[in-house]
Structures are given as structure tokens and as C-alpha cells.
Amino acid sequence: MRKKRKREEAENTDRWVVSYADFITLLFAFFTTMYAISHVDLGKLQRFSGSMKSAFKAAGQEAVDTTVIEGIKPINYADVGLERDIEDVFKRFDIIEAITVERDQRGVIITMRDDVLFDTGSAVLKQSARPILAMTATLIRKSQRDIVIEGHTDNMPLNNSRYASNLELSTARAASTYAYLTSEEAIRPEQMSAAGYGEYRPMASNATPEGRARNRRVDILFVSKKDGI
């Protein structure tokens, strides 16, 4: 009788592993669901589920199958890091409300309200704009990315005979910014390009003064590198 009892005890010692594996599977499914609901970050979710899949396979369990959701692109984490670096740099300026940083499918964009860089109707850089562009140049050198400088205006007619249209003014402003960065800050000319869009790419409605103020701007685009490198 004693030998039989010992044999039964030996057979029962590993039964807890089954329950533990079931519990871990349920726990994984719960946190994956909560994660997806609270913050849809496909790149992180795929890496997280991939590592868990490997762990489950090693344990002899069937892993949860994760499928890439069609139409949702993985986040470019290099762009996320660059966006944060730029935001940290421009926090030191008192005019931070006139400078915004955002990301889109093209890359990271520094948007500077026109009065940060220029007087009304002018494409000559203010003296006060130089420290801001000098800091921008530091970020350009550090990122080693291609840069596109874009000039934009509102749709109000110009009361200035020097420029025949808003398109000319926006192009001249982009060119002035380009010239400063290449001549004064030694940014490689082949690293940058400049374009003017006039009133044709507004950020907001031109029906209000606030909207027009947002549309008068210079965008400095840090172009995304392939594969987020």
C-alpha cells in the first residue's frame, strides 16, 4: 500500500503545470485585448505578441494568432523620437505657442508661424529669427535627414507691390529660410529643398483671423527615412 501511494503522488506532481499554462494563456489574452483597446500601437502589439508566441511555443502551448490590421501602418519610432527631441529643444523659447511639432506620413514637421520669422508681407528674415533657425540647424545636422522647407500664406490679397501674389511671397520666404540655413549655418544645399504653396495648402479655415494666422507659416519637414532607420 505504501508503494502505491508513493506512485500516485509521483504521478500528480506535474498536474499544476496544466492549470498554470491555462491561466497564463487567459492572462495574455486579457492584457492583449486591454492593450489594443487603450492604445492602438500596432508595432508594439506585434512585437509583444510575437515574443509571447515564442514563449508559448517553447512551453508547448498554441499561441494567439495576431493579424496585421489592413490599412493601419506601423508607427515609425525614429520619427517619434525625433519629434520628442525637437519639442524638448524648442521648449526653451518663450514663443513656443508659435512653433508646433507634429508627425505625418512624410516625416516630422516644425511649423513656425510667419511672424516668428518675417514681418508682414516681407521675405527678409528678422534678426530674432536667427537663434531659432540656428537651433533648427543643429537638429538638422543631428538627424542627417533630407529637409523640405515649405512656405504658406492665407488667402488675403497682398497690399505690397514687391510680390505679385501670395504664391510668390510664400516661395520667397521658403527661399530665404533655405539661404540662411545653407549660408549661415552650413547645412549642405543638397540635403534641402524649398517650395512655396501660397494659400493652397491651409491648415485651418481662412474665414477667421485665427485660422488665417495658422495658415501663414513656414514648415520645415524632416523627411522620414526608409524602414524608420
Helices and strands as residue ranges (DSSP letters): H 2-12, H 15-38, H 42-58, H 77-90, G 96-98, E 99-104, E 107-113, H 114-117, G 127-129, H 130-143, E 147-152, H 166-183, G 189-191, E 192-196, H 209-215, E 217-223, G 226-228
